[in-house]
Amino acid sequence: MQEYVLKTDKQGNKVTVRDLQMVLLGMLKDIDALCRKHNIPYFLNGGSALGAVRHQGFIPWDDDADISMMASDYFRFLQVASELGEDYVVHAYEIDKRYNVLIPAAKIRKKNTYIQEVNTLLRNRIPDCDGVFVDVFVYDYVSENRIRDFIPRVLNQALMPLIIGFENIGINPIWLKDNFTKRAFRYGKKNRNSKKIGFSLTWTFKTPFHPFIFDCDDIYPVQYVPFEDTMLPIAANPHNYLCTAIAPSYMTLPPENKRFGKHTVDISLKSGTPEE
C-alpha cells in the first residue's frame, strides 16, 4: 500500500494518512455503537461513503471521515453524545454558542490528539480541544419545488459572509447564528411531508443552483456494508447517492497527482499538542 505522509517531525518520525485513518476508524466504531444502542439512523457521507463502495474502507489518501443524519436524529444524538465517554468531546452550536455554524453541524473530537485544518477562515473557536474529528452533517426535508427550495437557500447563504466577517474580527454574532440555524430547521419542518431530502440549509458550501438533493428512498433505510475490519452504514441506493454526492464517474480513480490528504496542515496522534 502506498504511504501518504501528512507530517514528518525533526526526528524523522512520520504521521501518515493511514495512521490517522486508524484513529478515525476507532472513532467511527464508537459512534456506531452509540447510534445502534439508541436506534439513531446515520450513514457515511461523501468521501467516506465513496471509500466504503470503491475501497471497502477509507479512500487510501483520504484524511477525514464524515457521517450524516436527519435533523430529528441529530438532536437525539446530541442528547446522548456524552455516552461516548471521557475520550471524546462533541462540538456543536447547540452545545456551545462559540461554535461556527458554517462548518458541519457537529464535530466529534478525540481528546489527546491534535489536528489543524487547512481552512483558517472557519477554524475551531472552542479552545477546549483541537483533536482529530469526525464531521457530522445534517440532512433534512426539502421542497420538491426547486424555486421554493432556492429562495431559502440563498437567504441563508447571504448570512455566510456576515458571520465569517464578525467571527474573524473577534465578535461572536449569536443573533446571526440563531437566525441562520432556526431558519434552516424551520424549513425542514415545513417540508416534513416531502419525498426529497438534502443537506440542511446550515450547509452553504454548495451552490443553491445545484444543491445536494436526494429521494428519501435512495437514502433510507440505510444498509450496513464492509468497511475496513467492521461494518458501517451507507445509503440504501449507493449508486444514486454517489452520482449526486460525488459524480457519475465515482468509480474512476483520480490521477495520481490528486491523491493526497486535502484537509490537514498539522497533526499529532500522541498528545494534545503538535510535535515539531
Phi and psi in degrees as a GROMACS rama.xvg file:
@    title "Ramachandran Plot"
@    xaxis  label "Phi"
@    yaxis  label "Psi"
@TYPE xy
-65.4383  142.923  GLN-2
-95.2876  124.997  GLU-3
-109.693  111.664  TYR-4
-92.68  127.558  VAL-5
-91.1851  -33.505  LEU-6
-158.874  142.93  LYS-7
-127.208  122.309  THR-8
-83.9164  -178.831  ASP-9
-64.9966  -22.9841  LYS-10
-88.4502  0.279858  GLN-11
87.0662  6.1229  GLY-12
-76.4839  134.988  ASN-13
-105.742  146.544  LYS-14
-114.955  117.504  VAL-15
-100.278  165.369  THR-16
-57.8264  -38.1963  VAL-17
-65.9707  -37.3058  ARG-18
-58.2811  -47.4806  ASP-19
-61.9608  -42.7561  LEU-20
-60.7566  -35.2276  GLN-21
-67.2169  -34.6238  MET-22
-67.3328  -45.4502  VAL-23
-62.2271  -37.1077  LEU-24
-62.7066  -43.2946  LEU-25
-60.728  -39.3554  GLY-26
-65.0988  -43.6613  MET-27
-62.2729  -37.5836  LEU-28
-63.978  -42.4505  LYS-29
-66.1281  -41.3927  ASP-30
-63.7023  -42.9382  ILE-31
-62.7341  -42.4481  ASP-32
-60.9327  -40.8684  ALA-33
-66.5887  -43.6443  LEU-34
-66.2922  -38.3969  CYS-35
-64.1991  -42.0749  ARG-36
-58.2969  -39.7464  LYS-37
-104.805  11.9727  HIS-38
54.048  50.5359  ASN-39
-106.809  106.323  ILE-40
-67.6379  138.847  PRO-41
-153.101  171.766  TYR-42
-154.013  154.662  PHE-43
-65.3178  139.042  LEU-44
-113.781  150.363  ASN-45
53.2718  -125.52  GLY-46
-62.6182  -29.0178  GLY-47
-68.352  -38.7679  SER-48
-67.467  -40.7029  ALA-49
-60.8594  -42.3821  LEU-50
-59.6858  -42.1779  GLY-51
-60.3836  -41.2416  ALA-52
-79.3499  -46.0608  VAL-53
-86.9835  -29.3244  ARG-54
-123.377  -1.87476  HIS-55
55.1016  34.8632  GLN-56
170.047  -152.958  GLY-57
-68.6347  146.756  PHE-58
-60.4321  129.97  ILE-59
-54.4617  -27.4338  PRO-60
-107.752  8.6724  TRP-61
-82.141  128.279  ASP-62
-111.499  30.3794  ASP-63
-153.187  174.68  ASP-64
-140.185  136.062  ALA-65
-129.139  136.943  ASP-66
-127.45  162.668  ILE-67
-137.305  155.842  SER-68
-156.833  158.871  MET-69
-67.9257  155.888  MET-70
-55.9393  -44.2566  ALA-71
-62.5696  -37.4715  SER-72
-73.9142  -33.2387  ASP-73
-60.7979  -44.9702  TYR-74
-67.0113  -34.854  PHE-75
-67.1559  -38.1278  ARG-76
-62.0795  -43.2277  PHE-77
-61.4983  -31.9072  LEU-78
-68.0767  -25.684  GLN-79
-114.733  2.28905  VAL-80
-59.7966  -27.9745  ALA-81
-62.1886  -20.1683  SER-82
-69.5912  -9.34869  GLU-83
-63.0092  -23.7346  LEU-84
103.787  -179.15  GLY-85
-71.3043  -14.029  GLU-86
-78.7989  -6.08786  ASP-87
-125.337  154.683  TYR-88
-136.323  139.825  VAL-89
-109.545  121.938  VAL-90
-101.386  125.184  HIS-91
-160.236  153.415  ALA-92
-63.4426  -33.1117  TYR-93
-68.4861  -17.4271  GLU-94
-101.078  -38.7531  ILE-95
-143.657  118.108  ASP-96
-68.25  -6.36742  LYS-97
-79.1588  -14.1865  ARG-98
-62.7708  140.511  TYR-99
-82.3555  112.402  ASN-100
-71.282  -7.59276  VAL-101
-84.9062  -14.0797  LEU-102
-91.7758  176.619  ILE-103
-49.1303  150.455  PRO-104
-51.6551  -33.5934  ALA-105
-150.193  155.461  ALA-106
-126.811  122.644  LYS-107
-93.4094  112.138  ILE-108
-107.425  146.276  ARG-109
-95.6659  120.746  LYS-110
-67.6455  159.454  LYS-111
63.6107  25.2275  ASN-112
-131.958  172.623  THR-113
-147.903  139.426  TYR-114
-148.057  136.883  ILE-115
-111.545  123.727  GLN-116
-82.6709  163.773  GLU-117
-66.9903  -41.9953  VAL-118
-80.4267  102.896  ASN-119
-78.9511  -24.1049  THR-120
-67.1979  -26.5039  LEU-121
-115.965  38.3496  LEU-122
-69.1429  162.557  ARG-123
-62.1854  126.679  ASN-124
-99.0519  -1.50404  ARG-125
-108.289  112.042  ILE-126
-79.7078  1.39975  PRO-127
-73.9566  -21.0584  ASP-128
-163.073  131.24  CYS-129
-117.421  35.262  ASP-130
-73.6403  166.498  GLY-131
-53.0133  142.986  VAL-132
-137.387  158.391  PHE-133
-109.579  125.895  VAL-134
-78.9856  139.715  ASP-135
-115.817  114.913  VAL-136
-99.9646  145.013  PHE-137
-104.105  131.455  VAL-138
-106.006  156.151  TYR-139
-154.393  169.79  ASP-140
-70.4315  142.709  TYR-141
-130.846  159.17  VAL-142
-66.1807  142.059  SER-143
-77.8444  -10.4193  GLU-144
-94.1253  117.319  ASN-145
-63.1571  -33.3335  ARG-146
-68.6795  -43.3167  ILE-147
-67.1252  -23.7538  ARG-148
-81.833  -34.7842  ASP-149
-64.7182  -44.0779  PHE-150
-61.4048  -52.4667  ILE-151
-65.3249  -28.851  PRO-152
-65.2004  -44.2764  ARG-153
-64.472  -40.918  VAL-154
-61.9626  -42.4278  LEU-155
-69.9676  -36.9212  ASN-156
-64.8852  -29.6682  GLN-157
-65.6029  -24.3288  ALA-158
-78.6798  -17.8602  LEU-159
-57.9567  -53.4851  MET-160
-64.4957  -29.8524  PRO-161
-66.9897  -44.7905  LEU-162
-63.803  -45.7336  ILE-163
-60.3023  -44.3377  ILE-164
-60.2165  -48.3077  GLY-165
-63.3728  -44.964  PHE-166
-63.1989  -34.2292  GLU-167
-84.0741  0.258177  ASN-168
-112.143  12.9002  ILE-169
87.9267  14.112  GLY-170
-108.368  130.081  ILE-171
-91.6687  103.429  ASN-172
-82.4426  71.3106  PRO-173
-59.1629  -36.1057  ILE-174
-63.0885  -36.2107  TRP-175
-74.7835  -39.7882  LEU-176
-63.3882  -41.3652  LYS-177
-61.5464  -44.7219  ASP-178
-60.3785  -44.7311  ASN-179
-60.3882  -49.5327  PHE-180
-75.622  -41.6899  THR-181
-66.3492  -38.5975  LYS-182
-61.304  -41.7111  ARG-183
-64.4661  -46.8729  ALA-184
-74.3519  -28.9685  PHE-185
-64.1315  -39.2843  ARG-186
-61.9062  -42.9685  TYR-187
-62.1628  -44.0908  GLY-188
-64.1534  -37.7441  LYS-189
-61.5134  -31.4438  LYS-190
-107.838  24.6529  ASN-191
-64.2478  -14.6027  ARG-192
-95.0221  5.06201  ASN-193
-73.3158  155.558  SER-194
-95.163  7.45449  LYS-195
-116.193  142.101  LYS-196
-132.92  160.469  ILE-197
-167.889  -177.293  GLY-198
-55.8304  134.887  PHE-199
-54.986  155.113  SER-200
-66.1782  -2.88802  LEU-201
-75.3273  -11.724  THR-202
-104.075  107.39  TRP-203
-107.728  10.5976  THR-204
-92.4248  26.8407  PHE-205
-135.612  132.573  LYS-206
-56.8601  136.471  THR-207
-66.622  -13.7507  PRO-208
-75.314  -26.3594  PHE-209
-138.914  65.8648  HIS-210
-72.0885  160.838  PRO-211
-77.9062  106.705  PHE-212
-131.948  136.79  ILE-213
-132.711  155.205  PHE-214
-69.2169  137.819  ASP-215
-53.6439  -39.738  CYS-216
-68.1991  -16.6526  ASP-217
-80.7791  -16.4443  ASP-218
-104.861  -47.1968  ILE-219
-114.807  145.921  TYR-220
-75.1192  144.383  PRO-221
-66.5753  159.337  VAL-222
-126.419  143.499  GLN-223
-90.332  132.218  TYR-224
-132.311  161.996  VAL-225
-60.6415  135.536  PRO-226
-144.608  110.241  PHE-227
52.4768  -119.612  GLU-228
-103.583  19.5459  ASP-229
-139.181  -167.194  THR-230
-124.977  131.382  MET-231
-134.462  157.115  LEU-232
-86.4941  142.58  PRO-233
-130.962  177.965  ILE-234
-61.9399  153.424  ALA-235
-59.8821  -38.9385  ALA-236
-119.814  84.5134  ASN-237
-62.6811  -30.4717  PRO-238
-63.6057  -51.3828  HIS-239
-62.9161  -39.4757  ASN-240
-61.6253  -50.1508  TYR-241
-70.9237  -29.2771  LEU-242
-60.2713  -34.8941  CYS-243
-87.6361  -46.5823  THR-244
-72.9967  -29.2184  ALA-245
-116.925  -79.9379  ILE-246
-178.215  156.321  ALA-247
-58.057  -22.6758  PRO-248
-92.8856  27.3751  SER-249
-59.2928  -23.4461  TYR-250
-80.8168  -9.28318  MET-251
-85.0139  127.098  THR-252
-70.1778  143.289  LEU-253
-70.0682  162.441  PRO-254
-60.4111  155.834  PRO-255
-59.4047  -32.0383  GLU-256
-73.3877  -3.77801  ASN-257
-111.5  9.82054  LYS-258
-97.408  88.0984  ARG-259
-159.4  159.211  PHE-260
-67.4289  132.542  GLY-261
-108.749  -1.28825  LYS-262
-113.96  -13.0836  HIS-263
-109.785  127.505  THR-264
-98.0885  -45.454  VAL-265
-144.575  151.594  ASP-266
-157.095  147.45  ILE-267
-146.173  132.392  SER-268
-107.175  3.61305  LEU-269
-107.331  -22.0996  LYS-270
-154.739  179.903  SER-271
-83.0542  1.87844  GLY-272
-127.809  149.385  THR-273
-70.0629  151.858  PRO-274
-100.967  135.576  GLU-275
